[in-house]
Amino acid sequence: MGRVAELAGVSVRTLHHYDDIGLVRPSARTSAGYRAYSAGDVERLREVLAYRRLGFGLREVADLVGDPSTDAVAHLGRLRGLLLERRDHADAMVAAIDRELAARARGLKVTPEEQLEMLGARLYDAIGGAYTATRRTDPRIAAQISDALGDAHTVLNVGAGTGSYEPRDRQVTAVEPSAVMRGQRSADAAPCVAAAAESLPFENGSFDVAMAVSTVHHWRDPMAGLREMRRVARRVVVLTFDTDEPGWPDRFWLTRDYLPEFASLLAEFPSLAAMANAIGARAEPVPVPWDCADGLFEAYWRRPAAYLEDHVRRAMSVWTRVGQEAEQRAVQDLTADLASGRWAERNSALAGLAAADLGLRLLIT
Ligand SMILES: C[S@@+](CC[C@H](N)C(=O)[O-])C[C@H]1O[C@@H](n2cnc3c(N)ncnc32)[C@H](O)[C@@H]1O
């Protein structure tokens, strides 16, 4: 028991207590006849301690680990999701704190509402306010999405945000979990339901098509969300990102030369092949036009000075997620290389290109 307590980082008293209340009972015996933890007991103890660390009460934990329909893999999946949610929440809180520190440093007053906002902040609740400055529909990307929607009449737009790429000529229902993003939808936009992709509140086959644009990488569980889309709609259209090719971070000079941290943000993201498989889709490249109207992360590949603009970066979640230090370094390096001509020298091949394949892909079933 002492050894297990030491490895798990809890007191022997805690283990006794779990034994007394029947939460984790050591079921094996040592050669001297003392009770000992079997591999199965250790697995259960690990689940109990992980849920406890996430703030669940003992009774809730007992219900969670006592559920016979949830096996070890399902528990790990659930714990992973809860931890990622925490991480996103922490990212959003850090972003909110940075904003408040910057405001205070400039001698600005911070309202009580702004102070409280930080506590309830989710990533898009924290950064969503800056979104509308540069994020809007690019007509060429919209045309490609519209072609992929085919003759669908009823469309579900998952992770809809403010409604870019939502077709106007079809019957659309939007799904968006962030209150800040929902609040920025125009009055004549499609009706929007507060929900997340992983658990869509619709019956099987309710829509002709479910679409999702530039959102899957934000989902707690992308594969579960994609399966949900497949469940509620007869077809699925998803604009996402390809990380299958080795060396993919080198496709775009911004990640190659200035922001290598971008790669680690997508380290856990499923492969394009796995996502395509999950919904039975084919993948089509989505070239980014040189004058892309939607200020997405790759939009300014031929207009590098745009990345030096604060309001441009604030509408791209990448910069919040890599953190202030990496952001400042990238901006400083790019500023220097634009001034010295080094950027132009390295990227001379881009000068005449009308569009670039930077890894955006449309999955279509
Ligand atoms: C980059 S925005 C894209 C919005 C819109 N689709 C567009 O193309 O402009 C990502 C959106 O995904 C939403 N989102 C984050 N987690 C989500 C989840 N689990 N399910 C559905 N949407 C989610 C965010 O709140 C945000 O509005």
Ligand as a Chemical Component Dictionary entry (heavy atoms), coordinates in Angstrom:
data_LIG
# 
_chem_comp.id                   LIG 
_chem_comp.type                 NON-POLYMER 
_chem_comp.pdbx_formal_charge   0 
_chem_comp.three_letter_code    LIG 
# 
loop_
_chem_comp_atom.comp_id 
_chem_comp_atom.atom_id 
_chem_comp_atom.alt_atom_id 
_chem_comp_atom.type_symbol 
_chem_comp_atom.charge 
_chem_comp_atom.model_Cartn_x 
_chem_comp_atom.model_Cartn_y 
_chem_comp_atom.model_Cartn_z 
_chem_comp_atom.pdbx_ordinal 
LIG C1  C1  C 0  -12.211 29.878 -36.454 1  
LIG S1  S1  S 1  -13.872 29.923 -35.871 2  
LIG C2  C2  C 0  -14.725 29.492 -37.371 3  
LIG C3  C3  C 0  -16.108 30.027 -37.443 4  
LIG C4  C4  C 0  -16.817 29.863 -38.797 5  
LIG N1  N1  N 0  -17.065 28.464 -39.102 6  
LIG C5  C5  C 0  -16.019 30.540 -39.890 7  
LIG O1  O1  O 0  -15.573 29.855 -40.814 8  
LIG O2  O2  O -1 -15.846 31.745 -39.822 9  
LIG C6  C6  C 0  -14.005 28.466 -34.869 10 
LIG C7  C7  C 0  -15.354 28.300 -34.169 11 
LIG O3  O3  O 0  -15.455 27.004 -33.595 12 
LIG C8  C8  C 0  -16.198 27.102 -32.392 13 
LIG N2  N2  N 0  -16.002 25.907 -31.550 14 
LIG C9  C9  C 0  -15.063 25.693 -30.593 15 
LIG N3  N3  N 0  -15.249 24.484 -30.023 16 
LIG C10 C10 C 0  -16.330 23.913 -30.628 17 
LIG C11 C11 C 0  -17.015 22.659 -30.483 18 
LIG N4  N4  N 0  -16.622 21.745 -29.607 19 
LIG N5  N5  N 0  -18.101 22.433 -31.273 20 
LIG C12 C12 C 0  -18.504 23.346 -32.187 21 
LIG N6  N6  N 0  -17.875 24.540 -32.370 22 
LIG C13 C13 C 0  -16.810 24.821 -31.618 23 
LIG C14 C14 C 0  -15.651 28.376 -31.775 24 
LIG O4  O4  O 0  -16.486 28.886 -30.757 25 
LIG C15 C15 C 0  -15.543 29.284 -33.003 26 
LIG O5  O5  O 0  -16.719 30.016 -33.224 27 
# 
loop_
_chem_comp_bond.comp_id 
_chem_comp_bond.atom_id_1 
_chem_comp_bond.atom_id_2 
_chem_comp_bond.value_order 
_chem_comp_bond.pdbx_ordinal 
LIG C1  S1  SING 1  
LIG S1  C2  SING 2  
LIG S1  C6  SING 3  
LIG C2  C3  SING 4  
LIG C3  C4  SING 5  
LIG C4  N1  SING 6  
LIG C4  C5  SING 7  
LIG C5  O1  DOUB 8  
LIG C5  O2  SING 9  
LIG C6  C7  SING 10 
LIG C7  O3  SING 11 
LIG C7  C15 SING 12 
LIG O3  C8  SING 13 
LIG C8  N2  SING 14 
LIG C8  C14 SING 15 
LIG N2  C9  SING 16 
LIG N2  C13 SING 17 
LIG C9  N3  DOUB 18 
LIG N3  C10 SING 19 
LIG C10 C11 SING 20 
LIG C10 C13 DOUB 21 
LIG C11 N4  SING 22 
LIG C11 N5  DOUB 23 
LIG N5  C12 SING 24 
LIG C12 N6  DOUB 25 
LIG N6  C13 SING 26 
LIG C14 O4  SING 27 
LIG C14 C15 SING 28 
LIG C15 O5  SING 29 
# 
